[in-house]
Amino acid sequence: MLDKSSLDRELARRLCAAFVSHQLGVTVATQYKNTPEDVGDLWYFLAALAKELSKESQNPLYGDLGRLATTIIQ
């Protein structure tokens, strides 16, 4: 089950706005205003993945983030 707390909802919305703004060639601020508050489950999954990767990447002993991402997804 995907976590949909307010923090995760905001991160998912911002990731969605950043991606769509890049695709449409508009600013992130403009797209953020037009992005609904509740985005699809894909964005919640990516938000959870981004949070986990950022937390794990703080460990100086862990050098292979690609393998970590694959492990988390599986």
All heavy atoms as TSV, in Angstrom:
chain	resi	resn	atom	element	x	y	z
A	1	MET	N	N	0.840	-1.185	0.000
A	1	MET	CA	C	0.000	0.000	0.000
A	1	MET	C	C	0.882	1.243	0.000
A	1	MET	O	O	1.838	1.339	0.742
A	1	MET	CB	C	-0.897	-0.046	1.233
A	1	MET	CG	C	-1.914	1.048	1.273
A	1	MET	SD	S	-3.130	0.759	0.004
A	1	MET	CE	C	-4.116	2.191	0.154
A	2	LEU	N	N	0.540	2.185	-0.828
A	2	LEU	CA	C	1.314	3.415	-0.934
A	2	LEU	C	C	0.930	4.379	0.178
A	2	LEU	O	O	-0.244	4.543	0.507
A	2	LEU	CB	C	1.060	4.075	-2.290
A	2	LEU	CG	C	1.537	3.295	-3.506
A	2	LEU	CD1	C	1.012	3.935	-4.772
A	2	LEU	CD2	C	3.040	3.235	-3.528
A	3	ASP	N	N	1.956	5.001	0.740
A	3	ASP	CA	C	1.733	5.995	1.787
A	3	ASP	C	C	1.257	7.287	1.129
A	3	ASP	O	O	1.879	7.775	0.199
A	3	ASP	CB	C	3.031	6.218	2.556
A	3	ASP	CG	C	2.842	7.102	3.770
A	3	ASP	OD1	O	1.683	7.312	4.181
A	3	ASP	OD2	O	3.851	7.565	4.316
A	4	LYS	N	N	0.137	7.816	1.611
A	4	LYS	CA	C	-0.396	9.047	1.031
A	4	LYS	C	C	-0.557	10.122	2.102
A	4	LYS	O	O	-1.557	10.815	2.163
A	4	LYS	CB	C	-1.721	8.769	0.321
A	4	LYS	CG	C	-1.548	7.909	-0.916
A	4	LYS	CD	C	-2.807	7.804	-1.712
A	4	LYS	CE	C	-2.569	6.982	-2.970
A	4	LYS	NZ	N	-3.755	6.894	-3.801
A	5	SER	N	N	0.470	10.244	2.949
A	5	SER	CA	C	0.460	11.305	3.951
A	5	SER	C	C	0.626	12.647	3.241
A	5	SER	O	O	0.903	12.705	2.044
A	5	SER	CB	C	1.587	11.095	4.957
A	5	SER	OG	O	2.842	11.291	4.326
A	6	SER	N	N	0.476	13.726	3.981
A	6	SER	CA	C	0.562	15.050	3.359
A	6	SER	C	C	1.942	15.299	2.755
A	6	SER	O	O	2.063	15.907	1.691
A	6	SER	CB	C	0.214	16.142	4.366
A	6	SER	OG	O	1.123	16.122	5.450
A	7	LEU	N	N	2.991	14.812	3.416
A	7	LEU	CA	C	4.345	14.966	2.884
A	7	LEU	C	C	4.499	14.201	1.572
A	7	LEU	O	O	5.017	14.735	0.584
A	7	LEU	CB	C	5.378	14.478	3.894
A	7	LEU	CG	C	6.831	14.493	3.423
A	7	LEU	CD1	C	7.298	15.930	3.234
A	7	LEU	CD2	C	7.709	13.773	4.409
A	8	ASP	N	N	4.027	12.959	1.549
A	8	ASP	CA	C	4.133	12.158	0.328
A	8	ASP	C	C	3.251	12.714	-0.789
A	8	ASP	O	O	3.621	12.683	-1.953
A	8	ASP	CB	C	3.754	10.701	0.612
A	8	ASP	CG	C	4.764	10.039	1.523
A	8	ASP	OD1	O	5.968	10.242	1.313
A	8	ASP	OD2	O	4.347	9.331	2.452
A	9	ARG	N	N	2.092	13.217	-0.428
A	9	ARG	CA	C	1.194	13.800	-1.428
A	9	ARG	C	C	1.849	15.015	-2.078
A	9	ARG	O	O	1.803	15.190	-3.292
A	9	ARG	CB	C	-0.134	14.175	-0.765
A	9	ARG	CG	C	-1.166	14.684	-1.737
A	9	ARG	CD	C	-2.561	14.877	-1.159
A	9	ARG	NE	N	-2.601	15.434	0.177
A	9	ARG	CZ	C	-2.960	14.735	1.268
A	9	ARG	NH1	N	-3.305	13.483	1.168
A	9	ARG	NH2	N	-2.984	15.328	2.446
A	10	GLU	N	N	2.511	15.846	-1.261
A	10	GLU	CA	C	3.175	17.043	-1.794
A	10	GLU	C	C	4.374	16.671	-2.664
A	10	GLU	O	O	4.580	17.255	-3.736
A	10	GLU	CB	C	3.604	17.966	-0.653
A	10	GLU	CG	C	4.187	19.275	-1.099
A	10	GLU	CD	C	3.210	20.151	-1.861
A	10	GLU	OE1	O	1.984	19.996	-1.716
A	10	GLU	OE2	O	3.692	21.006	-2.624
A	11	LEU	N	N	5.172	15.710	-2.234
A	11	LEU	CA	C	6.318	15.284	-3.035
A	11	LEU	C	C	5.859	14.677	-4.350
A	11	LEU	O	O	6.427	14.978	-5.409
A	11	LEU	CB	C	7.173	14.278	-2.254
A	11	LEU	CG	C	8.425	13.758	-2.958
A	11	LEU	CD1	C	9.332	14.908	-3.406
A	11	LEU	CD2	C	9.171	12.795	-2.044
A	12	ALA	N	N	4.822	13.858	-4.320
A	12	ALA	CA	C	4.290	13.253	-5.546
A	12	ALA	C	C	3.776	14.332	-6.496
A	12	ALA	O	O	4.024	14.281	-7.708
A	12	ALA	CB	C	3.174	12.266	-5.201
A	13	ARG	N	N	3.088	15.315	-5.951
A	13	ARG	CA	C	2.558	16.399	-6.784
A	13	ARG	C	C	3.686	17.208	-7.419
A	13	ARG	O	O	3.636	17.578	-8.585
A	13	ARG	CB	C	1.671	17.309	-5.930
A	13	ARG	CG	C	1.009	18.404	-6.710
A	13	ARG	CD	C	0.114	19.247	-5.839
A	13	ARG	NE	N	-0.538	20.275	-6.631
A	13	ARG	CZ	C	-1.017	21.393	-6.128
A	13	ARG	NH1	N	-0.945	21.613	-4.830
A	13	ARG	NH2	N	-1.576	22.291	-6.914
A	14	ARG	N	N	4.731	17.480	-6.647
A	14	ARG	CA	C	5.851	18.255	-7.185
A	14	ARG	C	C	6.632	17.473	-8.244
A	14	ARG	O	O	7.077	18.042	-9.237
A	14	ARG	CB	C	6.768	18.708	-6.054
A	14	ARG	CG	C	6.156	19.803	-5.224
A	14	ARG	CD	C	7.024	20.186	-4.049
A	14	ARG	NE	N	6.368	21.165	-3.225
A	14	ARG	CZ	C	6.650	22.463	-3.237
A	14	ARG	NH1	N	7.587	22.922	-4.032
A	14	ARG	NH2	N	5.999	23.289	-2.458
A	15	LEU	N	N	6.809	16.174	-8.037
A	15	LEU	CA	C	7.474	15.357	-9.052
A	15	LEU	C	C	6.663	15.336	-10.341
A	15	LEU	O	O	7.216	15.456	-11.440
A	15	LEU	CB	C	7.677	13.927	-8.543
A	15	LEU	CG	C	8.762	13.720	-7.503
A	15	LEU	CD1	C	8.697	12.304	-6.946
A	15	LEU	CD2	C	10.131	13.992	-8.090
A	16	CYS	N	N	5.359	15.194	-10.206
A	16	CYS	CA	C	4.477	15.196	-11.376
A	16	CYS	C	C	4.563	16.539	-12.099
A	16	CYS	O	O	4.703	16.576	-13.327
A	16	CYS	CB	C	3.044	14.910	-10.931
A	16	CYS	SG	S	1.848	14.939	-12.279
A	17	ALA	N	N	4.486	17.632	-11.358
A	17	ALA	CA	C	4.544	18.961	-11.969
A	17	ALA	C	C	5.874	19.183	-12.677
A	17	ALA	O	O	5.919	19.759	-13.768
A	17	ALA	CB	C	4.322	20.035	-10.901
A	18	ALA	N	N	6.968	18.726	-12.079
A	18	ALA	CA	C	8.284	18.896	-12.697
A	18	ALA	C	C	8.367	18.124	-14.013
A	18	ALA	O	O	8.864	18.643	-15.022
A	18	ALA	CB	C	9.377	18.423	-11.744
A	19	PHE	N	N	7.874	16.891	-14.022
A	19	PHE	CA	C	7.915	16.089	-15.242
A	19	PHE	C	C	7.046	16.702	-16.342
A	19	PHE	O	O	7.492	16.864	-17.479
A	19	PHE	CB	C	7.461	14.655	-14.945
A	19	PHE	CG	C	7.406	13.792	-16.171
A	19	PHE	CD1	C	8.566	13.268	-16.718
A	19	PHE	CD2	C	6.201	13.527	-16.798
A	19	PHE	CE1	C	8.520	12.483	-17.857
A	19	PHE	CE2	C	6.147	12.751	-17.935
A	19	PHE	CZ	C	7.311	12.228	-18.471
A	20	VAL	N	N	5.816	17.041	-15.994
A	20	VAL	CA	C	4.899	17.590	-16.997
A	20	VAL	C	C	5.402	18.934	-17.512
A	20	VAL	O	O	5.316	19.218	-18.716
A	20	VAL	CB	C	3.471	17.692	-16.427
A	20	VAL	CG1	C	2.540	18.410	-17.385
A	20	VAL	CG2	C	2.925	16.294	-16.119
A	21	SER	N	N	5.963	19.772	-16.638
A	21	SER	CA	C	6.468	21.066	-17.097
A	21	SER	C	C	7.617	20.891	-18.076
A	21	SER	O	O	7.733	21.645	-19.043
A	21	SER	CB	C	6.903	21.932	-15.911
A	21	SER	OG	O	8.080	21.426	-15.314
A	22	HIS	N	N	8.448	19.895	-17.825
A	22	HIS	CA	C	9.544	19.621	-18.760
A	22	HIS	C	C	8.997	19.166	-20.114
A	22	HIS	O	O	9.471	19.612	-21.160
A	22	HIS	CB	C	10.476	18.555	-18.187
A	22	HIS	CG	C	11.568	18.156	-19.119
A	22	HIS	ND1	N	12.633	18.978	-19.412
A	22	HIS	CD2	C	11.753	17.031	-19.845
A	22	HIS	CE1	C	13.424	18.377	-20.273
A	22	HIS	NE2	N	12.917	17.189	-20.547
A	23	GLN	N	N	7.992	18.309	-20.089
A	23	GLN	CA	C	7.410	17.801	-21.334
A	23	GLN	C	C	6.702	18.903	-22.125
A	23	GLN	O	O	6.746	18.916	-23.349
A	23	GLN	CB	C	6.417	16.667	-21.040
A	23	GLN	CG	C	7.060	15.420	-20.466
A	23	GLN	CD	C	8.038	14.783	-21.440
A	23	GLN	OE1	O	7.727	14.582	-22.600
A	23	GLN	NE2	N	9.225	14.481	-20.957
A	24	LEU	N	N	6.037	19.812	-21.413
A	24	LEU	CA	C	5.270	20.868	-22.085
A	24	LEU	C	C	6.080	22.130	-22.358
A	24	LEU	O	O	5.631	23.013	-23.084
A	24	LEU	CB	C	4.046	21.242	-21.246
A	24	LEU	CG	C	3.007	20.140	-21.051
A	24	LEU	CD1	C	1.879	20.631	-20.146
A	24	LEU	CD2	C	2.462	19.657	-22.374
A	25	GLY	N	N	7.249	22.239	-21.723
A	25	GLY	CA	C	8.083	23.425	-21.930
A	25	GLY	C	C	7.575	24.649	-21.199
A	25	GLY	O	O	7.759	25.772	-21.674
A	26	VAL	N	N	6.925	24.438	-20.065
A	26	VAL	CA	C	6.458	25.565	-19.245
A	26	VAL	C	C	7.227	25.545	-17.935
A	26	VAL	O	O	7.936	24.584	-17.622
A	26	VAL	CB	C	4.936	25.481	-18.974
A	26	VAL	CG1	C	4.156	25.566	-20.267
A	26	VAL	CG2	C	4.572	24.219	-18.217
A	27	THR	N	N	7.098	26.617	-17.151
A	27	THR	CA	C	7.802	26.650	-15.876
A	27	THR	C	C	7.147	25.699	-14.878
A	27	THR	O	O	5.965	25.395	-14.973
A	27	THR	CB	C	7.819	28.068	-15.283
A	27	THR	OG1	O	6.485	28.438	-14.953
A	27	THR	CG2	C	8.431	29.073	-16.249
A	28	VAL	N	N	7.946	25.263	-13.933
A	28	VAL	CA	C	7.435	24.357	-12.904
A	28	VAL	C	C	6.362	25.057	-12.070
A	28	VAL	O	O	5.352	24.450	-11.703
A	28	VAL	CB	C	8.579	23.845	-12.002
A	28	VAL	CG1	C	8.048	22.995	-10.865
A	28	VAL	CG2	C	9.584	23.049	-12.809
A	29	ALA	N	N	6.558	26.334	-11.780
A	29	ALA	CA	C	5.581	27.076	-10.978
A	29	ALA	C	C	4.219	27.131	-11.663
A	29	ALA	O	O	3.179	26.938	-11.027
A	29	ALA	CB	C	6.083	28.488	-10.706
A	30	THR	N	N	4.231	27.364	-12.970
A	30	THR	CA	C	2.982	27.400	-13.722
A	30	THR	C	C	2.310	26.039	-13.709
A	30	THR	O	O	1.106	25.924	-13.469
A	30	THR	CB	C	3.241	27.836	-15.183
A	30	THR	OG1	O	3.805	29.136	-15.171
A	30	THR	CG2	C	1.966	27.837	-15.990
A	31	GLN	N	N	3.088	24.999	-13.953
A	31	GLN	CA	C	2.507	23.660	-13.997
A	31	GLN	C	C	2.031	23.211	-12.622
A	31	GLN	O	O	1.020	22.536	-12.499
A	31	GLN	CB	C	3.511	22.649	-14.563
A	31	GLN	CG	C	2.938	21.266	-14.734
A	31	GLN	CD	C	1.698	21.245	-15.599
A	31	GLN	OE1	O	1.658	21.888	-16.637
A	31	GLN	NE2	N	0.690	20.524	-15.173
A	32	TYR	N	N	2.751	23.605	-11.579
A	32	TYR	CA	C	2.360	23.220	-10.215
A	32	TYR	C	C	0.959	23.740	-9.893
A	32	TYR	O	O	0.154	23.040	-9.282
A	32	TYR	CB	C	3.375	23.748	-9.207
A	32	TYR	CG	C	3.040	23.384	-7.786
A	32	TYR	CD1	C	3.304	22.106	-7.296
A	32	TYR	CD2	C	2.459	24.306	-6.934
A	32	TYR	CE1	C	2.991	21.767	-5.989
A	32	TYR	CE2	C	2.147	23.971	-5.628
A	32	TYR	CZ	C	2.417	22.704	-5.167
A	32	TYR	OH	O	2.092	22.363	-3.879
A	33	LYS	N	N	0.654	24.973	-10.330
A	33	LYS	CA	C	-0.673	25.549	-10.096
A	33	LYS	C	C	-1.763	24.737	-10.800
A	33	LYS	O	O	-2.896	24.690	-10.339
A	33	LYS	CB	C	-0.725	26.992	-10.590
A	33	LYS	CG	C	0.137	27.946	-9.814
A	33	LYS	CD	C	0.101	29.318	-10.454
A	33	LYS	CE	C	1.177	30.211	-9.882
A	33	LYS	NZ	N	1.268	31.484	-10.611
A	34	ASN	N	N	-1.419	24.120	-11.925
A	34	ASN	CA	C	-2.397	23.369	-12.716
A	34	ASN	C	C	-2.412	21.874	-12.414
A	34	ASN	O	O	-3.174	21.133	-13.021
A	34	ASN	CB	C	-2.115	23.573	-14.208
A	34	ASN	CG	C	-2.288	25.012	-14.625
A	34	ASN	OD1	O	-3.189	25.691	-14.153
A	34	ASN	ND2	N	-1.419	25.498	-15.487
A	35	THR	N	N	-1.563	21.426	-11.508
A	35	THR	CA	C	-1.501	20.007	-11.148
A	35	THR	C	C	-2.494	19.733	-10.024
A	35	THR	O	O	-2.484	20.446	-9.016
A	35	THR	CB	C	-0.080	19.622	-10.696
A	35	THR	OG1	O	0.841	19.932	-11.746
A	35	THR	CG2	C	0.020	18.146	-10.380
A	36	PRO	N	N	-3.354	18.728	-10.181
A	36	PRO	CA	C	-4.315	18.432	-9.111
A	36	PRO	C	C	-3.607	17.989	-7.836
A	36	PRO	O	O	-2.482	17.489	-7.883
A	36	PRO	CB	C	-5.163	17.296	-9.692
A	36	PRO	CG	C	-4.345	16.711	-10.779
A	36	PRO	CD	C	-3.451	17.792	-11.294
A	37	GLU	N	N	-4.276	18.172	-6.701
A	37	GLU	CA	C	-3.664	17.802	-5.428
A	37	GLU	C	C	-3.461	16.302	-5.306
A	37	GLU	O	O	-2.501	15.855	-4.697
A	37	GLU	CB	C	-4.500	18.318	-4.263
A	37	GLU	CG	C	-4.372	19.809	-4.106
A	37	GLU	CD	C	-4.756	20.267	-2.720
A	37	GLU	OE1	O	-4.678	19.472	-1.772
A	37	GLU	OE2	O	-5.137	21.433	-2.614
A	38	ASP	N	N	-4.375	15.523	-5.851
A	38	ASP	CA	C	-4.246	14.066	-5.786
A	38	ASP	C	C	-3.832	13.545	-7.161
A	38	ASP	O	O	-4.633	13.545	-8.089
A	38	ASP	CB	C	-5.553	13.423	-5.337
A	38	ASP	CG	C	-5.389	11.959	-5.006
A	38	ASP	OD1	O	-4.260	11.563	-4.645
A	38	ASP	OD2	O	-6.367	11.207	-5.107
A	39	VAL	N	N	-2.575	13.154	-7.271
A	39	VAL	CA	C	-2.055	12.633	-8.536
A	39	VAL	C	C	-2.134	11.114	-8.517
A	39	VAL	O	O	-2.476	10.512	-7.500
A	39	VAL	CB	C	-0.614	13.120	-8.780
A	39	VAL	CG1	C	-0.586	14.628	-8.977
A	39	VAL	CG2	C	0.302	12.736	-7.628
A	40	GLY	N	N	-1.794	10.475	-9.605
A	40	GLY	CA	C	-1.901	9.023	-9.710
A	40	GLY	C	C	-0.906	8.269	-8.845
A	40	GLY	O	O	0.066	8.826	-8.325
A	41	ASP	N	N	-1.159	6.976	-8.702
A	41	ASP	CA	C	-0.327	6.113	-7.865
A	41	ASP	C	C	1.121	6.045	-8.339
A	41	ASP	O	O	2.023	5.845	-7.527
A	41	ASP	CB	C	-0.903	4.703	-7.810
A	41	ASP	CG	C	-2.134	4.624	-6.931
A	41	ASP	OD1	O	-2.376	5.561	-6.143
A	41	ASP	OD2	O	-2.860	3.614	-7.027
A	42	LEU	N	N	1.357	6.203	-9.642
A	42	LEU	CA	C	2.727	6.189	-10.145
A	42	LEU	C	C	3.563	7.253	-9.446
A	42	LEU	O	O	4.702	6.989	-9.046
A	42	LEU	CB	C	2.758	6.439	-11.652
A	42	LEU	CG	C	4.150	6.711	-12.248
A	42	LEU	CD1	C	5.007	5.449	-12.147
A	42	LEU	CD2	C	4.046	7.184	-13.670
A	43	TRP	N	N	3.006	8.441	-9.249
A	43	TRP	CA	C	3.747	9.536	-8.633
A	43	TRP	C	C	3.993	9.275	-7.157
A	43	TRP	O	O	5.033	9.662	-6.624
A	43	TRP	CB	C	3.030	10.861	-8.877
A	43	TRP	CG	C	2.964	11.136	-10.341
A	43	TRP	CD1	C	1.863	11.065	-11.145
A	43	TRP	CD2	C	4.051	11.449	-11.202
A	43	TRP	NE1	N	2.203	11.331	-12.445
A	43	TRP	CE2	C	3.546	11.573	-12.509
A	43	TRP	CE3	C	5.419	11.653	-10.998
A	43	TRP	CZ2	C	4.350	11.887	-13.592
A	43	TRP	CZ3	C	6.219	11.960	-12.082
A	43	TRP	CH2	C	5.686	12.083	-13.357
A	44	TYR	N	N	3.064	8.596	-6.482
A	44	TYR	CA	C	3.285	8.220	-5.081
A	44	TYR	C	C	4.395	7.175	-4.984
A	44	TYR	O	O	5.215	7.203	-4.074
A	44	TYR	CB	C	2.001	7.688	-4.442
A	44	TYR	CG	C	1.013	8.775	-4.146
A	44	TYR	CD1	C	-0.079	8.989	-4.968
A	44	TYR	CD2	C	1.175	9.591	-3.035
A	44	TYR	CE1	C	-0.987	9.993	-4.699
A	44	TYR	CE2	C	0.273	10.600	-2.755
A	44	TYR	CZ	C	-0.810	10.794	-3.589
A	44	TYR	OH	O	-1.690	11.792	-3.313
A	45	PHE	N	N	4.420	6.244	-5.944
A	45	PHE	CA	C	5.482	5.246	-5.974
A	45	PHE	C	C	6.835	5.919	-6.196
A	45	PHE	O	O	7.811	5.609	-5.511
A	45	PHE	CB	C	5.205	4.213	-7.076
A	45	PHE	CG	C	6.339	3.256	-7.288
A	45	PHE	CD1	C	6.573	2.236	-6.385
A	45	PHE	CD2	C	7.179	3.398	-8.375
A	45	PHE	CE1	C	7.638	1.365	-6.573
A	45	PHE	CE2	C	8.237	2.536	-8.564
A	45	PHE	CZ	C	8.463	1.514	-7.658
A	46	LEU	N	N	6.903	6.837	-7.150
A	46	LEU	CA	C	8.162	7.541	-7.420
A	46	LEU	C	C	8.586	8.404	-6.236
A	46	LEU	O	O	9.783	8.515	-5.950
A	46	LEU	CB	C	8.028	8.387	-8.686
A	46	LEU	CG	C	7.908	7.599	-9.987
A	46	LEU	CD1	C	7.659	8.552	-11.149
A	46	LEU	CD2	C	9.134	6.751	-10.230
A	47	ALA	N	N	7.627	8.988	-5.544
A	47	ALA	CA	C	7.955	9.785	-4.356
A	47	ALA	C	C	8.557	8.901	-3.270
A	47	ALA	O	O	9.555	9.267	-2.634
A	47	ALA	CB	C	6.705	10.500	-3.840
A	48	ALA	N	N	7.957	7.723	-3.059
A	48	ALA	CA	C	8.485	6.795	-2.053
A	48	ALA	C	C	9.883	6.320	-2.440
A	48	ALA	O	O	10.782	6.219	-1.594
A	48	ALA	CB	C	7.547	5.605	-1.893
A	49	LEU	N	N	10.087	6.053	-3.723
A	49	LEU	CA	C	11.393	5.622	-4.211
A	49	LEU	C	C	12.429	6.732	-4.021
A	49	LEU	O	O	13.543	6.482	-3.557
A	49	LEU	CB	C	11.303	5.220	-5.680
A	49	LEU	CG	C	12.585	4.749	-6.346
A	49	LEU	CD1	C	13.128	3.503	-5.661
A	49	LEU	CD2	C	12.335	4.477	-7.818
A	50	ALA	N	N	12.065	7.959	-4.345
A	50	ALA	CA	C	12.981	9.095	-4.186
A	50	ALA	C	C	13.346	9.299	-2.721
A	50	ALA	O	O	14.518	9.550	-2.397
A	50	ALA	CB	C	12.353	10.362	-4.761
A	51	LYS	N	N	12.370	9.190	-1.833
A	51	LYS	CA	C	12.657	9.342	-0.405
A	51	LYS	C	C	13.611	8.256	0.074
A	51	LYS	O	O	14.568	8.534	0.797
A	51	LYS	CB	C	11.357	9.265	0.406
A	51	LYS	CG	C	10.629	10.555	0.494
A	51	LYS	CD	C	9.352	10.514	1.306
A	51	LYS	CE	C	9.221	9.426	2.306
A	51	LYS	NZ	N	7.935	9.426	3.018
A	52	GLU	N	N	13.371	7.025	-0.327
A	52	GLU	CA	C	14.218	5.910	0.110
A	52	GLU	C	C	15.636	6.047	-0.442
A	52	GLU	O	O	16.606	5.837	0.272
A	52	GLU	CB	C	13.599	4.580	-0.317
A	52	GLU	CG	C	14.290	3.373	0.238
A	52	GLU	CD	C	14.172	3.240	1.748
A	52	GLU	OE1	O	13.206	3.747	2.334
A	52	GLU	OE2	O	15.085	2.635	2.350
A	53	LEU	N	N	15.739	6.403	-1.711
A	53	LEU	CA	C	17.066	6.573	-2.314
A	53	LEU	C	C	17.827	7.726	-1.663
A	53	LEU	O	O	19.030	7.620	-1.429
A	53	LEU	CB	C	16.949	6.804	-3.814
A	53	LEU	CG	C	16.654	5.570	-4.652
A	53	LEU	CD1	C	16.402	5.973	-6.102
A	53	LEU	CD2	C	17.790	4.572	-4.569
A	54	SER	N	N	17.144	8.813	-1.370
A	54	SER	CA	C	17.841	9.934	-0.747
A	54	SER	C	C	18.290	9.579	0.667
A	54	SER	O	O	19.362	9.994	1.106
A	54	SER	CB	C	16.964	11.184	-0.732
A	54	SER	OG	O	15.833	10.992	0.077
A	55	LYS	N	N	17.484	8.790	1.373
A	55	LYS	CA	C	17.860	8.376	2.725
A	55	LYS	C	C	19.046	7.417	2.678
A	55	LYS	O	O	20.006	7.567	3.418
A	55	LYS	CB	C	16.657	7.703	3.396
A	55	LYS	CG	C	16.910	7.311	4.829
A	55	LYS	CD	C	15.641	6.846	5.532
A	55	LYS	CE	C	14.973	5.735	4.781
A	55	LYS	NZ	N	13.858	5.128	5.493
A	56	GLU	N	N	18.999	6.432	1.789
A	56	GLU	CA	C	20.063	5.437	1.695
A	56	GLU	C	C	21.349	6.008	1.110
A	56	GLU	O	O	22.432	5.532	1.412
A	56	GLU	CB	C	19.603	4.237	0.866
A	56	GLU	CG	C	18.517	3.419	1.521
A	56	GLU	CD	C	18.969	2.746	2.808
A	56	GLU	OE1	O	20.155	2.368	2.919
A	56	GLU	OE2	O	18.129	2.611	3.705
A	57	SER	N	N	21.230	7.027	0.260
A	57	SER	CA	C	22.433	7.579	-0.371
A	57	SER	C	C	23.283	8.367	0.619
A	57	SER	O	O	24.416	8.716	0.313
A	57	SER	CB	C	22.060	8.463	-1.561
A	57	SER	OG	O	21.428	9.638	-1.118
A	58	GLN	N	N	22.751	8.657	1.787
A	58	GLN	CA	C	23.517	9.362	2.808
A	58	GLN	C	C	24.570	8.464	3.441
A	58	GLN	O	O	25.482	8.939	4.093
A	58	GLN	CB	C	22.586	9.915	3.893
A	58	GLN	CG	C	21.585	10.921	3.378
A	58	GLN	CD	C	22.240	12.088	2.672
A	58	GLN	OE1	O	23.167	12.688	3.192
A	58	GLN	NE2	N	21.768	12.404	1.487
A	59	ASN	N	N	24.437	7.161	3.253
A	59	ASN	CA	C	25.397	6.203	3.781
A	59	ASN	C	C	26.640	6.227	2.888
A	59	ASN	O	O	26.578	5.828	1.730
A	59	ASN	CB	C	24.788	4.803	3.811
A	59	ASN	CG	C	25.698	3.777	4.425
A	59	ASN	OD1	O	26.861	4.042	4.705
A	59	ASN	ND2	N	25.168	2.589	4.627
A	60	PRO	N	N	27.781	6.689	3.388
A	60	PRO	CA	C	28.980	6.808	2.541
A	60	PRO	C	C	29.516	5.456	2.076
A	60	PRO	O	O	30.274	5.399	1.119
A	60	PRO	CB	C	29.987	7.522	3.433
A	60	PRO	CG	C	29.538	7.275	4.829
A	60	PRO	CD	C	28.040	7.113	4.764
A	61	LEU	N	N	29.115	4.371	2.730
A	61	LEU	CA	C	29.595	3.057	2.328
A	61	LEU	C	C	28.821	2.499	1.146
A	61	LEU	O	O	29.242	1.532	0.525
A	61	LEU	CB	C	29.502	2.077	3.518
A	61	LEU	CG	C	30.318	2.469	4.751
A	61	LEU	CD1	C	30.062	1.478	5.881
A	61	LEU	CD2	C	31.793	2.529	4.414
A	62	TYR	N	N	27.681	3.099	0.826
A	62	TYR	CA	C	26.859	2.576	-0.264
A	62	TYR	C	C	27.162	3.348	-1.532
A	62	TYR	O	O	26.835	4.519	-1.655
A	62	TYR	CB	C	25.373	2.678	0.071
A	62	TYR	CG	C	24.583	1.631	-0.653
A	62	TYR	CD1	C	24.283	0.426	-0.058
A	62	TYR	CD2	C	24.192	1.840	-1.962
A	62	TYR	CE1	C	23.591	-0.544	-0.735
A	62	TYR	CE2	C	23.509	0.880	-2.646
A	62	TYR	CZ	C	23.207	-0.314	-2.030
A	62	TYR	OH	O	22.536	-1.280	-2.719
A	63	GLY	N	N	27.776	2.697	-2.507
A	63	GLY	CA	C	28.197	3.394	-3.706
A	63	GLY	C	C	27.388	3.099	-4.949
A	63	GLY	O	O	27.476	3.813	-5.928
A	64	ASP	N	N	26.561	2.051	-4.923
A	64	ASP	CA	C	25.856	1.637	-6.132
A	64	ASP	C	C	24.361	1.920	-5.993
A	64	ASP	O	O	23.576	1.064	-5.604
A	64	ASP	CB	C	26.095	0.147	-6.376
A	64	ASP	CG	C	25.583	-0.315	-7.721
A	64	ASP	OD1	O	25.117	0.533	-8.497
A	64	ASP	OD2	O	25.638	-1.525	-7.986
A	65	LEU	N	N	23.941	3.152	-6.330
A	65	LEU	CA	C	22.537	3.527	-6.191
A	65	LEU	C	C	21.649	2.828	-7.216
A	65	LEU	O	O	20.471	2.617	-6.961
A	65	LEU	CB	C	22.385	5.040	-6.297
A	65	LEU	CG	C	22.917	5.839	-5.113
A	65	LEU	CD1	C	22.718	7.326	-5.352
A	65	LEU	CD2	C	22.262	5.411	-3.823
A	66	GLY	N	N	22.188	2.475	-8.372
A	66	GLY	CA	C	21.402	1.746	-9.368
A	66	GLY	C	C	20.953	0.398	-8.835
A	66	GLY	O	O	19.797	0.000	-9.010
A	67	ARG	N	N	21.855	-0.299	-8.179
A	67	ARG	CA	C	21.501	-1.599	-7.586
A	67	ARG	C	C	20.521	-1.417	-6.438
A	67	ARG	O	O	19.606	-2.195	-6.254
A	67	ARG	CB	C	22.742	-2.330	-7.122
A	67	ARG	CG	C	22.470	-3.752	-6.693
A	67	ARG	CD	C	23.729	-4.587	-6.581
A	67	ARG	NE	N	24.883	-3.836	-6.122
A	67	ARG	CZ	C	25.503	-4.055	-4.958
A	67	ARG	NH1	N	25.091	-4.991	-4.154
A	67	ARG	NH2	N	26.546	-3.342	-4.614
A	68	LEU	N	N	20.714	-0.352	-5.646
A	68	LEU	CA	C	19.796	-0.067	-4.551
A	68	LEU	C	C	18.390	0.197	-5.084
A	68	LEU	O	O	17.414	-0.327	-4.544
A	68	LEU	CB	C	20.286	1.128	-3.744
A	68	LEU	CG	C	19.354	1.617	-2.635
A	68	LEU	CD1	C	19.153	0.525	-1.580
A	68	LEU	CD2	C	19.904	2.875	-2.001
A	69	ALA	N	N	18.273	0.986	-6.145
A	69	ALA	CA	C	16.969	1.288	-6.730
A	69	ALA	C	C	16.299	0.008	-7.213
A	69	ALA	O	O	15.103	-0.198	-7.004
A	69	ALA	CB	C	17.115	2.281	-7.871
A	70	THR	N	N	17.057	-0.854	-7.869
A	70	THR	CA	C	16.498	-2.126	-8.349
A	70	THR	C	C	16.022	-2.984	-7.190
A	70	THR	O	O	14.945	-3.582	-7.245
A	70	THR	CB	C	17.561	-2.898	-9.166
A	70	THR	OG1	O	18.003	-2.071	-10.246
A	70	THR	CG2	C	16.988	-4.198	-9.702
A	71	THR	N	N	16.790	-3.029	-6.108
A	71	THR	CA	C	16.400	-3.800	-4.930
A	71	THR	C	C	15.124	-3.250	-4.308
A	71	THR	O	O	14.236	-4.015	-3.939
A	71	THR	CB	C	17.548	-3.783	-3.890
A	71	THR	OG1	O	18.722	-4.291	-4.494
A	71	THR	CG2	C	17.195	-4.599	-2.669
A	72	ILE	N	N	15.004	-1.945	-4.210
A	72	ILE	CA	C	13.822	-1.331	-3.621
A	72	ILE	C	C	12.593	-1.621	-4.470
A	72	ILE	O	O	11.526	-1.942	-3.952
A	72	ILE	CB	C	14.022	0.188	-3.454
A	72	ILE	CG1	C	15.086	0.458	-2.394
A	72	ILE	CG2	C	12.718	0.877	-3.081
A	72	ILE	CD1	C	15.529	1.902	-2.311
A	73	ILE	N	N	12.727	-1.526	-5.787
A	73	ILE	CA	C	11.591	-1.752	-6.686
A	73	ILE	C	C	11.118	-3.191	-6.614
A	73	ILE	O	O	9.921	-3.465	-6.614
A	73	ILE	CB	C	11.972	-1.373	-8.134
A	73	ILE	CG1	C	12.134	0.137	-8.227
A	73	ILE	CG2	C	10.924	-1.866	-9.117
A	73	ILE	CD1	C	12.708	0.620	-9.528
A	74	GLN	N	N	12.054	-4.117	-6.488
A	74	GLN	CA	C	11.669	-5.531	-6.437
A	74	GLN	C	C	11.054	-5.831	-5.104
A	74	GLN	O	O	10.211	-6.568	-4.888
A	74	GLN	CB	C	12.871	-6.431	-6.676
A	74	GLN	CG	C	13.357	-6.319	-8.085
A	74	GLN	CD	C	14.631	-7.106	-8.319
A	74	GLN	OE1	O	15.268	-7.589	-7.381
A	74	GLN	NE2	N	15.005	-7.246	-9.555
